[in-house]
Amino acid sequence: MIMKQKYITQFSKSDEYRKKIHDFIPGGAHTYSKGDDQFPQLSPAVITHGKGSHIWDVDGNEYIECLGGLASISLGHAYEPVVNRVIQELWKGNNFSRPSVIEMEMAEKFLDHLPGHDMIKFAKNGSTITTAAVKLARAYTGRKLVVRAVEHPFFSYDDWFIGSTDVKAGIPDEVSQLTVTFKADDLESLKQVFTQYPNQIACVIAEPEKFNPVTKEYLQQAIDFVHSQGAVWIMDEMITGYRSYFPGSMVKFGVIPDLATWGKGIANGFSFCCLTGKKEIMELGGIRKKEQEKLFLISTTHGGETCSIAAAIATTEEFQKHKVIEHNHALGKKYMNEANKMIEKHHLLHSVQILQFPWHVSLTYLDSDGNHSWKLRTLFHQEMIKRGILFQGIFCPHFSHTDNDLEQILNAFDEACNTYKKALEEGVEKYLVGAPIKPVFRKYI
Ligand SMILES: Cc1ncc(COP(=O)(O)O)c(C=O)c1O
């Protein structure tokens, strides 16, 4: 049943929360992209609960959530088979002074789907995992430099990545200088950076599919080239894992990166991430080779937490049981098609653009000079949120999103385009309430 179109105007408890929370928590949240400066003023500040594809804020407003817990939700909120498996595991105890049997079960289950990858290491955050991959690559090659895809927005909160953004405070220049960039999905740019820094590059890290369509040929050539230069290819599957394909793009394209990093949707919102890779590199973090120098790879108190591993096992089994990828892609494609038609209908093709891919469809908002407009972005999100769609510019379909949800998202989209068009003609300020969203990666607050 489609919910009756409603206009959410009541955010008083959210406003109280917004006023207080920054006294307790720097940034007011534990991910910068959840922060107040990433949302319009007329938006929920805090969520009480979720079920399936819907969430509720502290004022009791209900929303369809488009980005499912920053893309960590792949099946749905409070998804029963996952919750039940977690509860069963919790009754057995959640953390022991030696590994739990569930660790090998998960290791075998995950690696089973990854031809060419022999070993796996768990952690709670994606950043821990990408940083571990970089450390391994440096140890394996004996080199210092990291090359990252310049357009790909985020790899880690650790210094090797953040030092290469505009938010460098607290990071020594010496560290920042160790990360350089190449143009994503561009072999020539990749070659140039290796020419510029001969025999210095330890690894290249990139998401396999982000904004441009890529081919197996490109990926294979890029990996082969990097190998010919004595460096390591790290494929960051944090977003593509359990989304572009099951388990991810490396299998979809039949290529074997040296290391791959996984997180987000693989445990349906639970804190389980992992690093997989070739034995010759991963084994550097082991304790079996007697004469080898010890490498402190990942060692965390909570890395073996059983309930999150159980969530990952249950999530994986649901992906094996149901056609989750097909469901998600079908919704994503329909959204892309219909949203494009609406953009065209409202004569907004020059200002609102839809970027790849059906599993992670993002919008970009351009002003009349073709520059990104934070004001227009904020206005569009404000208009979606007003209509019960918690929108951050990205629709990342998951298994609990329904056709009815999509219909409602599209109804809101149509109306949001209408207001957006008027704002372009009459001035954004007339329609936007409060300050515009700011980029996460900015030098000053
Ligand atoms: C591609 C990519 N890699 C790594 C990360 C870091 O993951 P986490 O936020 O779990 O540390 C993210 C998070 O957004 C990501 O999108």
The ligand as an ORCA input file, in Angstrom:
! r2SCAN-3c Opt
* xyz 0 1
  C      34.862      2.755     -0.607
  C      35.039      2.867      0.869
  N      36.150      2.366      1.451
  C      36.347      2.429      2.777
  C      35.419      3.017      3.603
  C      35.681      3.081      5.097
  O      34.780      2.277      5.797
  P      34.390      2.596      7.333
  O      33.526      3.809      7.314
  O      33.667      1.355      7.766
  O      35.651      2.800      8.096
  C      34.247      3.543      3.056
  C      33.234      4.194      3.900
  O      32.394      4.937      3.478
  C      34.051      3.473      1.648
  O      32.958      3.980      1.058
*
